[in-house]
Amino acid sequence: MKKEIRIPAYKRIWCKIRYYQQLNDITNETLAKYLNISVRTLSTYDKDAKNLTLGSIDGFLYNTGLSLEQLNTL
């Protein structure tokens, strides 16, 4: 049997956040403020976003005015 490749939820969400950043020309500094993290943490999340918290995601959604459903459709 082939093993199904699964993308973890945190990685999928992180990719959507970075994609939204590119689409809307948001700086790393602004994105870090939206997520309530440091700019350095952004590059850490690029390597492995497993420490991305629900609080950070909620802050991003609040600051951008997006819903989780809207983020998911990007």
C-alpha positions, -999 to +999 in steps of 0.1 A: +000+000+000+011+035-008+014+059+021-008+089+016+011+122+019-006+144+045+001+181+049-003+190+086-028+217+094-002+241+108+019+239+076-012+245+054-023+275+075+012+290+075+014+287+037-020+304+034-008+333+056+024+338+036+004+336+004-020+363+017+010+384+027+023+382-009-010+390-025-015+421-003+021+433-003+024+431+035+058+436+050+073+411+074+072+437+101+035+442+097+028+405+094+047+399+127+026+425+144-006+409+131+006+375+145+020+391+177+054+375+171+089+388+163+101+391+127+127+365+134+100+340+143+086+344+108+117+327+093+115+301+120+080+293+110+091+291+073+112+262+083+087+246+107+055+262+117+045+236+143+047+262+171+022+284+153-005+291+180-042+295+177-037+329+194-014+340+166-038+328+139-067+345+157-047+378+158-039+375+121-076+369+112-087+398+134-062+422+121-068+414+084-106+411+088-105+376+073-125+346+085-109+312+088-131+301+058-118+330+037-082+321+046-088+285+037-101+294+002-069+313-008 
